[in-house]
Amino acid sequence: MGYVNWSYEVLKKFCNDVFTSFGFSADEAQIITDVLLLSDLYGIESHGMQRMVRYHKGIEKGMIDVHAKLEIVFETPVSAVIDGHDGMGQLIGHKSMEIAIEKAKKSGIGIVTARNSNHYGIAGYYAKMACDAGLIGFSCTNSEAIMVPTFGRLAMLGSNPIACSMPAEPYPFFFDASTTVVTRGKLEIYNKLGKPLPEGWALDKDGHPSSDAPDVLKNIISKNGGGIMPLGGSTEALGSHKGYGYGMLCEIFSSILSLGMTSNYCMQGTKGGICHGFAAINPAIFGDPVKIKEHMSRYLQELRDAPKAEGQDQIYTHGEKEIAAMAVRMDTGIPVNDNTMLEVLDLCEFLKMDFSKYFGDYSPEKSNSIFENNY
């Protein structure tokens, strides 16, 4: 399967129209689209256009309530607990971080935890929201259980990403990573491409290493055992317990503090139950924010200028590759997998939208995937 490039504006128009067709308001559709396409612009294919089918099926099954209204169920000057009432994850995430930012500007810090949500896209989007407001941003989420704890054989934690962003020049510090070796979305991409998984990514139902993407994905859905390894792999010698521990930090700030569902109960039947955590910190509570930003910028530049390993000509700081990827994709287009475009065609047929209005005479090839993209 190959890829086809589409301009940002084409995909933005398409996504906005899809989400308004599902019943979201124009403003809501814009937020969801913005989260989705930032992922593709940053080169994070696993959480971009290829996630459209997940949202389609979630709405169809009643897991995602298009008309849900989130509720603040507990609040202090520096914190809040949100009940998303099964709404769209991006909308719950966006509002939660807005609340955290508002509290940080008033009180120096804002921490918000949310329950009863759904998949919210890349965690980094919400950290970036705070950074764009001149604050330090943090976000994490749990998800359907896909991480097998160290020495286990049954997935008990989600991919549980952690994201942090902080203002700096010439571009911000931006870190966003799962606490598993890879995300489920990466397995879905390898499945679409019909490629074996790299060694060190996944485990079969008995807890043994596996490169069989369809089998691992089926086991995740059926809860028969197996899943994705924590950061560090499956042995303590390589640091598996560290990734497992980072995943637990995400559970604490998302599902535990919100009294929501832990990963092993999420995404079952018609209930998503995903939980998120957000924080915004005003650097001004530590002194002069301008000097702090300058200090951070100087250190990042020193990292980039540090001696390079033999055969290497560049040291990247976190967020640098994303900025470069965005520039390229805004210029040459966003690459979308042919199998994802086939799912887009199915979505257009379901919503009675004219596929050719957006994509002209392009016709996606028939999928060779041996496992239906599901969740």
Order of alpha helices (4+ residues) and beta strands (2+ residues): beta-alpha-alpha-alpha-beta-beta-alpha-beta-alpha-beta-beta-beta-alpha-beta-beta-alpha-beta-alpha-beta-alpha-alpha-beta-alpha-alpha
